[in-house]
Every structure is written in structure tokens, then in C-alpha cells.
Amino acid sequence: MASQIRVTRTGTRFAEIVLARPRVMREIGEGLRARIVNRTRAGFDAAGRPFRPLSPGYAAQKQKAIGHSRADLTVSGRMLNDLRVYPAEKRVTLAFSSAGGTGVGRTLIQRSRAVGAADKAFWHQVSGAGKRRVLRQFFDLNAADEAFIIGRLDRAVADEIR
């Protein structure tokens, strides 16, 4: 007589496992937000390339206004500060919350604050900023970001099946 192997399923049925709860999606969104903000403030795009330097005139204005002339997409800080995480059950959205002020201020910081974060992000990411239409594509995901997402989802599934 041949030996037998018996496999018995225990625990939650696979179809009942929740693969991504809103809490997990929030953690993923907050992690992605931090990754985007940190690399942008360090002066790098999503692909890890340094941002193209600022034009000499704008660099001089920025130096005078805030004490440095790095290409880091910050003047008032509003654009990156307005990057928000909107979690849902099966997805997370990162978006910019401010619509911008009205009118044009006199100082560099006032002018920066008068423009909404979503508009600023669009200029840097899609249409190009300034007279030279320079792209600084910061608002994207790279392989390391994908690995972060996959790792967090893997842990969430492992937690659910325990």
C-alpha cells in the first residue's frame, strides 16, 4: 500500500482575504509621499538624476530670498507641503491640495505662494518651468518606489493569512 499525503486548509478562505485595507493604502501613500518629497528636496528627479540647475537670474533671486540657490523645487515650500495622501480601500492617490492665491506678489516668495501647488507641479513635471521650459520630473515612481509598494503589500497579505 502506498503512503498517503493529506493537505488540509485551515484559516481564512483565500477569497475572503483582504489584500489591502485603507490603513495599508495610507501607509503606502505616506511612504511614497516621503520618498518623493525627500528626493525632491535633495535636488533629484524620480529617475535619480540631479535637477537641471536654475537659470542665473532665478538662482540669484532665490539666493537673496531664501539663502540658497539649489534646484530643489522649493521657494515657499508650499508645493511639497501641499502634497496629500488620499487612501481608499483598493488604491491611494497622491495629489496637490492648494489651488493658489490670486494676484501676483512683489517678492519671490509672495509670487511663489500666489501659484497653486498643482500648477507648479504641472509646470515642472509636464510643460516645463520658466522661459526655458525646464522639466524637473519629480512626481513619478521608480523601481525602488515599486519595491517599497510591493514589500508593504506582501507584508499586508502575510499578516492577513496568519
C-alpha atoms as one frame of an Amber mdcrd trajectory, in Angstrom:
protein
   0.000   0.000   0.000   1.321   3.423  -0.975   1.803   6.197   1.547  -0.705
   8.995   1.610  -0.307  12.725   1.943  -3.232  14.750   3.102  -3.361  18.546
   2.854  -5.962  20.368   4.860  -6.758  24.033   4.549  -7.040  25.991   7.772
  -7.612  29.654   8.473  -9.346  32.207   6.325 -10.588  31.202   2.889  -8.411
  32.807   0.243 -11.369  34.586  -1.363 -12.073  36.270   1.990  -8.580  37.673
   2.490  -8.486  41.448   2.310  -5.417  42.262   0.252  -5.221  45.967   1.003
  -7.049  47.718   3.805  -7.323  51.528   3.860  -4.702  51.606   6.659  -2.222
  49.802   4.404  -3.013  52.087   1.494  -2.457  55.112   3.753   0.936  53.679
   4.828   1.887  53.159   1.187   0.768  56.671   0.275   2.593  58.287   3.192
   5.719  56.291   2.351   5.574  57.357  -1.295   4.944  60.956  -0.302   8.011
  60.932   1.952  10.142  59.355  -0.780   9.047  61.968  -3.361   9.484  64.927
  -1.001  12.890  63.774   0.287  14.420  63.183  -3.126  12.931  66.435  -4.485
  14.338  68.477  -1.595  17.676  66.782  -2.225  17.501  68.009  -5.852  16.849
  64.738  -7.680  14.107  63.625 -10.061  12.269  60.303  -9.844  14.916  58.620
 -12.007  17.675  59.707  -9.609  19.114  62.387 -11.902  20.086  65.770 -10.432
  17.718  68.568 -11.405  18.931  70.889 -14.125  20.436  74.000 -12.480  18.351
  77.155 -12.144  18.854  79.983 -14.582  21.393  82.518 -13.277  18.738  85.217
 -12.785  16.319  82.981 -10.891  19.168  81.478  -8.857  20.182  84.987  -7.750
  16.586  85.819  -6.749  16.263  82.567  -4.815  19.622  83.092  -3.076  18.555
  86.556  -1.962  15.070  85.431  -0.851  15.811  82.194   0.999  19.562  81.904
   1.302  20.327  79.215  -1.263  20.045  78.716  -4.999  19.747  74.929  -5.246
  17.366  73.452  -7.792  15.167  71.669  -5.246  11.676  72.903  -6.239  11.288
  74.890  -3.029  10.893  78.590  -2.513   7.971  78.962  -0.155   7.702  75.204
   0.459   4.046  75.245  -0.468   4.104  72.786  -3.383   5.737  69.926  -1.489
   3.860  70.747   1.728   0.574  70.581  -0.188   1.211  67.051  -1.478  -1.540
  64.996   0.174  -2.371  61.313   0.508  -5.946  60.174  -0.162  -6.311  56.481
   0.711  -9.218  54.266  -0.283  -9.873  50.548   0.109  -8.029  49.398  -3.004
  -5.985  52.415  -4.027  -4.196  55.500  -2.832  -3.980  58.841  -4.597  -1.318
  61.481  -4.128  -2.423  64.953  -5.196  -1.753  68.613  -4.513  -4.316  70.349
  -2.318  -3.844  74.059  -2.977  -5.400  75.979  -5.798  -3.204  79.046  -5.342
  -3.827  82.619  -4.447  -4.919  85.471  -6.599  -2.756  88.247  -7.868   0.994
  88.452  -8.080   3.104  89.315  -5.073   6.141  91.557  -5.178   8.725  89.262
  -3.607   9.878  85.899  -4.926   8.184  84.105  -2.028   4.935  86.055  -2.455
   4.896  85.238  -6.167   5.550  81.589  -5.382   2.691  81.452  -2.887   0.328
  83.071  -5.378   0.523  79.985  -7.602  -1.241  76.761  -6.682   0.776  73.644
  -5.927  -0.894  71.624  -8.678   0.038  74.289 -11.251   3.653  74.348 -10.074
   3.849  70.569 -10.208   2.373  70.565 -13.728   4.974  73.073 -14.924   7.878
  71.065 -13.523   6.530  67.641 -14.458   4.747  68.161 -17.787   5.012  71.521
 -19.538   8.357  72.819 -18.346   9.060  75.673 -15.942  10.369  79.127 -16.707
  11.282  80.714 -20.005  13.428  77.703 -20.967  10.573  75.266 -20.166  12.846
  73.127 -17.994  11.432  69.775 -16.920  12.237  68.540 -13.427  10.200  65.353
 -13.269   9.887  64.723  -9.573   6.308  63.420  -9.362   6.727  59.867 -10.573
   7.632  56.426  -9.259  10.811  54.485  -9.843  11.873  50.861  -9.324  12.738
  51.469  -5.658   9.289  53.013  -5.091   7.664  49.965  -6.717   9.728  47.659
  -4.495   8.546  49.648  -1.461   4.896  49.222  -2.542   5.267  45.519  -3.268
   7.041  44.906   0.031   4.304  46.655   2.007   1.551  44.758   0.162   3.395
  41.464   0.686   3.550  42.135   4.446  -0.141  43.047   4.492  -1.113  39.774
   2.763   1.157  37.779   5.083  -0.487  39.452   8.096  -3.952  38.605   6.766
  -3.251  34.920   6.220  -1.716  34.349   9.661
